[in-house]
Amino acid sequence: LTTALVPTMGAFHRGHLSLMKWARDNSRRVIVSLFVNPTQFGPGEDLAAYPRAFERDARLAEEHGADALFAPRPEDMYSEDHATWVEVPKLTRALCARSRPGHFRGVATIVTKLLILACPNIAVFGEKDWQQLAVIRRLVVDLNLPVKIVGRPTVREDDGLAMSSRNAYLSEDERKQAPNIYAGLRELNKWRKAGEKSAQTLVQRLEEHYRRTMPSGEIDYIQIVHPRTLEPLSTVVGPALAAAAVRFGKARLIDNLLLEA
Ligand code: AMP
């Protein structure tokens, strides 16, 4: 009897639903957790504003095959004297960790707690949050947690924008510009296939592309890293991941693309 856990923060979109569907098709029991985890939000971040839609989410989870929805309150997950943290420093130096200090400590801690509570055989995560997935893969090995981690491809809007609960923050004009995050990553992949090996040159070209196509966006980072170790690469010859974060007002959007070898 296999049990799959799909951890989420709710405000479901087709990305979440694809994880539930995969879990439904590949296990006997599906547990969806819905918890807007306060410890992974930094001081100035959108914890209070984060979209919440419990009734709709509960219905969608049921319709997409969840047998159980686990939706604890913050005080259920963190007692006042909570003092234990899970940290994976080696994987949380680059990419999102730079502008979100403490974020992955919150993620690693809550996912560990959810895995211990739900005891799933499988836990399913999206590749959109590549660094999160890498951190979780590392911690289950290092902590001997008996669970198989499955990563699933990013689900996108028709114009390529990665589905995200934070897309709801975008104005009409920002929404028109935002698909260029992914379009630009695909351009970078083309430049690379055409022979450009310098990560610095590739990143610079993408910066120019982003400034031109997303005048309302503010680049948080563009980085090319090793897909598993997340070490920044200077030359792109083997496996590589290009990842970007762009801010539109209060919406900070991320995306990534595995570069073909
Ligand atoms: P969140 O609710 O944003 O914490 O996401 C819950 C899970 O859904 C995580 O494993 C995410 O990586 C995954 N996810 C979020 N957006 C997408 C997407 N567009 N496609 C596939 N998975 C996603």
Boltz pocket constraint, residues with backbone or C-beta under 6 A from the ligand:
constraints:
  - pocket:
      binder: B
      contacts: [[A, 7], [A, 8], [A, 9], [A, 10], [A, 14], [A, 15], [A, 16], [A, 18], [A, 19], [A, 124], [A, 125], [A, 126], [A, 127], [A, 128], [A, 129], [A, 152], [A, 153], [A, 154], [A, 155], [A, 156], [A, 162], [A, 163], [A, 164], [A, 165]]
      max_distance: 6.0
